[in-house]
C-alpha cells in the first residue's frame, strides 16, 4: 500500500516577484528621462497661481446652460459635427477599401505559389507607403492646409478626416484581413475568382464583425476629431466650443461637453448592436 504524502504547504511568496520587480525598475529607469525631457510637471496644477483660475473656470461649468435658444444652436452644430464625421468617414472608406484590396497579400494571385512576382510586390509596397503617408499627417495639419486652400468651413474638416482616416482604415483593415483564415480565399482565387469576389466571399464573411466594430470606433473618433478641427475653423460643434471658451462661458462649454459624452455613449451602443447582429 502506497504511503500517503502529507499535503504541501502553499507558497507564501510569488515565484515571479523578482522578474516583476526587475521589469518595473527597468521601466522606471527608461520612463524617467522621457518625463524629464517632456517637462512633465503635474504638481504645477497645485500651484496657487494655477489652481485658483482653474477652480474659477470649472465653477462656471455649473449649472450648464439649457435655455431653448442655446439648445437649438447646440443641436444644429451637433448635427453638423456628425455630418462632418460621417462624410469624412465615407470618403475615407471609398479611398481605403481599394488600397486595402491592393495591399492584402492573401488577395494576390501571384502570391498563391509562394513568393510574389516583382511587379505585384512593388505595387503592394507603394500602396502601403501611401497608407503610411496618409496616416502620418495628423488630421489637424490636413485641416490647416485645407483651410488655406478652400477657406473656413466644413469642407476642410471633411477632407482632413478623409485623408488621415483612409490611412488608418487601410492599415488596420489589411491587418485584420491578413490575420484571418486564408484557405477559402486561396481556393476561390485558384478556381478563377477575381480579387473582389475573393474578398466578398472569402475574407469578408469571417472578418465582418471585427471590421464593423473597428469602423464604428473610427467613426466615433472622427466625431471627436471634427470637434478638434472646429478650433482651426473647420466648423461644427468644436468651433462653437472655441467661441464659448474665448468668451469664458463655462456653462455653454459644459452643455456641449455633455452632448459629446452622449454622442460617444450612443456610438458605443451602436457598435455593440452591430456586433450582435453580425455575430
C-alpha positions in Angstrom: 0.0 0.0 0.0 1.5 3.3 -1.1 2.3 5.8 1.6 0.2 8.9 1.7 2.3 12.0 1.4 1.3 15.0 3.6 -0.1 18.0 1.7 2.4 20.6 0.8 2.1 24.0 2.4 1.1 26.7 -0.1 3.8 29.0 -1.2 3.6 32.4 0.5 5.8 34.2 -1.9 5.2 34.9 -5.6 7.8 32.9 -7.5 7.9 35.5 -10.3 8.3 38.6 -8.0 11.9 39.1 -8.8 11.2 39.4 -12.5 8.3 41.7 -12.0 10.3 44.0 -9.7 13.2 44.0 -12.2 10.9 44.9 -15.1 9.2 47.6 -13.0 12.6 49.2 -12.2 13.7 48.9 -15.8 10.5 50.7 -16.9 11.0 53.4 -14.4 14.7 53.9 -15.5 13.5 54.3 -19.1 10.4 56.4 -18.4 12.0 58.9 -16.0 14.4 60.6 -18.6 11.4 60.7 -21.0 9.3 62.5 -18.5 12.2 64.9 -17.8 12.6 65.6 -21.5 8.9 66.2 -21.9 9.0 68.6 -19.0 6.1 66.7 -17.3 5.4 68.6 -14.1 1.9 67.8 -12.8 2.5 69.5 -9.5 2.2 72.8 -11.3 -1.5 72.2 -11.3 -1.5 72.6 -7.5 0.3 75.9 -7.6 -2.0 78.7 -6.2 -1.4 80.8 -9.4 -2.7 77.9 -11.5 -5.2 76.3 -9.1 -7.4 79.4 -8.4 -8.1 80.3 -12.0 -8.8 76.7 -12.8 -11.3 76.3 -10.0 -13.0 79.6 -11.0 -13.2 78.3 -14.6 -14.6 74.9 -13.5 -17.1 76.6 -11.2 -18.5 78.4 -14.3 -19.4 75.0 -15.7 -22.3 74.7 -13.3 -25.1 74.9 -13.9 -25.0 74.1 -17.7 -26.8 76.4 -20.0 -30.1 74.8 -21.1 -32.3 77.6 -22.4 -34.2 76.7 -25.6 -32.3 79.2 -27.9 -28.9 77.8 -26.9 -30.0 74.1 -27.1 -31.3 74.8 -30.6 -27.9 76.1 -31.5 -26.1 73.1 -29.9 -28.5 70.7 -31.7 -27.7 72.4 -35.1 -23.9 72.3 -34.5 -24.0 68.8 -33.2 -25.8 67.6 -36.3 -23.2 69.5 -38.4 -20.4 67.7 -36.4 -22.0 64.3 -37.1 -22.3 65.2 -40.7 -18.6 66.2 -40.9 -17.5 63.0 -39.3 -19.8 60.8 -41.4 -18.9 62.5 -44.7 -15.2 62.3 -43.9 -15.5 58.6 -42.9 -17.4 57.9 -46.1 -14.7 59.4 -48.2 -12.1 57.6 -46.1 -13.8 54.3 -46.8 -14.0 54.9 -50.5 -10.3 55.6 -50.5 -9.3 52.9 -48.0 -11.1 49.9 -49.5 -9.3 49.8 -52.9 -6.0 50.4 -51.2 -6.8 47.6 -48.7 -7.5 45.2 -51.6 -4.2 46.0 -53.2 -2.2 45.7 -50.1 -3.5 42.4 -48.7 -1.2 39.6 -49.6 -3.8 36.8 -49.4 -5.7 38.5 -52.2 -2.7 38.5 -54.6 -3.0 35.9 -57.4 0.8 36.0 -57.9 1.3 35.1 -54.2 -0.5 31.8 -54.4 2.6 29.9 -55.4 4.7 31.4 -52.6 6.9 34.4 -53.4 5.1 37.3 -55.1 6.3 38.5 -58.6 8.3 41.7 -58.7 5.6 44.0 -60.1 2.8 43.0 -57.7 5.2 43.1 -54.8 6.3 46.6 -55.8 2.7 47.8 -56.2 1.9 46.4 -52.7 4.9 48.3 -51.3 3.8 51.5 -52.9 0.2 51.2 -51.6 1.5 50.5 -48.1 3.8 53.6 -48.4 0.7 55.7 -49.4 -1.2 54.5 -46.4 1.8 55.4 -44.2 1.9 58.9 -45.6 -1.8 59.4 -45.2 -1.9 58.4 -41.5 1.4 60.0 -40.6 0.0 63.5 -41.1 -2.5 64.4 -38.3 -5.9 65.5 -39.4 -5.3 68.8 -37.6 -2.4 69.5 -40.0 -4.5 68.5 -43.0 -7.3 70.8 -41.8 -4.8 73.8 -41.5 -3.7 73.1 -45.1 -7.3 72.8 -46.5 -8.4 75.9 -44.6 -5.9 77.8 -46.6 -7.0 76.1 -49.8 -10.8 76.0 -49.6 -11.3 78.6 -46.8 -13.0 78.3 -43.4 -15.9 75.8 -43.2 -16.8 72.1 -43.1 -15.1 71.2 -46.4 -11.7 71.5 -44.8 -12.8 69.3 -41.9 -14.3 66.6 -44.1 -11.2 66.4 -46.4 -8.8 66.3 -43.3 -10.7 63.4 -41.7 -11.0 61.6 -45.1 -7.2 61.6 -45.7 -6.0 60.7 -42.3 -8.6 58.1 -41.6 -8.1 56.5 -45.0 -4.6 55.7 -44.0 -5.7 54.3 -40.6 -8.6 52.3 -42.0 -6.4 50.8 -44.8 -3.7 49.7 -42.4 -6.0 48.1 -39.9 -8.3 46.6 -42.4 -5.3 44.9 -44.1 -4.0 43.6 -40.8 -7.5 42.2 -39.9 -7.9 40.5 -43.2 -4.4 39.0 -43.3 -4.9 37.6 -39.8 -8.0 35.6 -40.9 -8.1 32.2 -42.5 -6.5 32.4 -45.9 -7.5 29.0 -47.3 -11.1 29.9 -48.5 -9.7 33.0 -50.3 -6.9 31.0 -51.9 -9.3 28.3 -53.1 -11.5 31.0 -54.7 -8.5 32.6 -56.5 -7.2 29.2 -57.7 -10.7 28.5 -59.2 -10.8 31.6 -61.2 -12.5 34.1 -58.9 -11.4 37.7 -59.0 -9.9 39.7 -56.2 -13.2 41.4 -55.4 -15.1 38.2 -55.4 -12.5 36.5 -53.2 -12.8 39.4 -50.8 -16.6 39.3 -50.5 -16.9 35.6 -50.4 -13.7 34.5 -48.7 -12.3 37.2 -46.3 -15.3 39.4 -45.5 -17.7 36.8 -44.0 -15.2 35.7 -41.4 -14.0 39.2 -40.5 -17.1 41.3 -40.9 -17.7 41.7 -37.1 -14.2 42.9 -36.4 -14.2 45.2 -39.4 -17.5 46.7 -38.5 -16.5 47.2 -34.8 -13.3 49.0 -35.9 -15.2 51.1 -38.4 -17.8 52.3 -35.8 -14.9 53.0 -33.4 -13.2 55.1 -36.0 -16.5 56.9 -36.7 -16.6 57.7 -33.0 -13.0 59.0 -33.2 -14.0 61.1 -36.3 -16.7 62.8 -34.3 -14.2 63.8 -31.7 -11.7 64.8 -34.3 -14.3 67.0 -36.0 -14.7 68.8 -32.7 -11.0 69.5 -32.5 -10.9 70.6 -36.1 -13.5 73.2 -35.3 -10.8 75.1 -33.3 -9.0 75.8 -36.5 -12.1 77.0 -38.4 -13.4 73.7 -39.8 -16.9 74.2 -38.5 -19.1 72.1 -36.3 -19.5 72.0 -32.5 -15.8 72.4 -31.9 -15.9 75.9 -33.4 -18.8 76.8 -31.1 -16.8 75.4 -28.1 -13.8 77.5 -29.1 -16.0 80.7 -29.3 -17.6 79.9 -25.9 -14.2 79.3 -24.2 -12.8 82.6 -25.6 -15.8 84.3 -24.0 -15.3 82.4 -20.7 -18.8 81.0 -20.9 -18.2 77.8 -18.9 -21.9 76.9 -18.7 -22.1 76.7 -22.5 -18.9 74.6 -22.7 -20.4 72.3 -20.0 -23.5 71.7 -22.1 -21.6 70.9 -25.2 -19.2 68.6 -23.4 -22.3 66.7 -22.1 -23.5 66.4 -25.6 -20.2 64.8 -26.6 -20.5 62.3 -23.8 -23.9 61.3 -25.1 -22.6 61.0 -28.6 -19.8 58.7 -27.5 -22.2 56.6 -25.5 -24.6 56.3 -28.5 -21.8 55.2 -30.8 -20.7 52.6 -28.3 -24.3 51.2 -28.1 -24.4 51.2 -31.9 -21.2 49.3 -32.1 -22.4 46.7 -29.6 -25.7 46.2 -31.5 -23.9 45.8 -34.9 -21.5 43.2 -33.3 -24.6 41.2 -32.1 -26.2 41.4 -35.5 -23.1 40.2 -37.3 -22.2 37.5 -34.8 
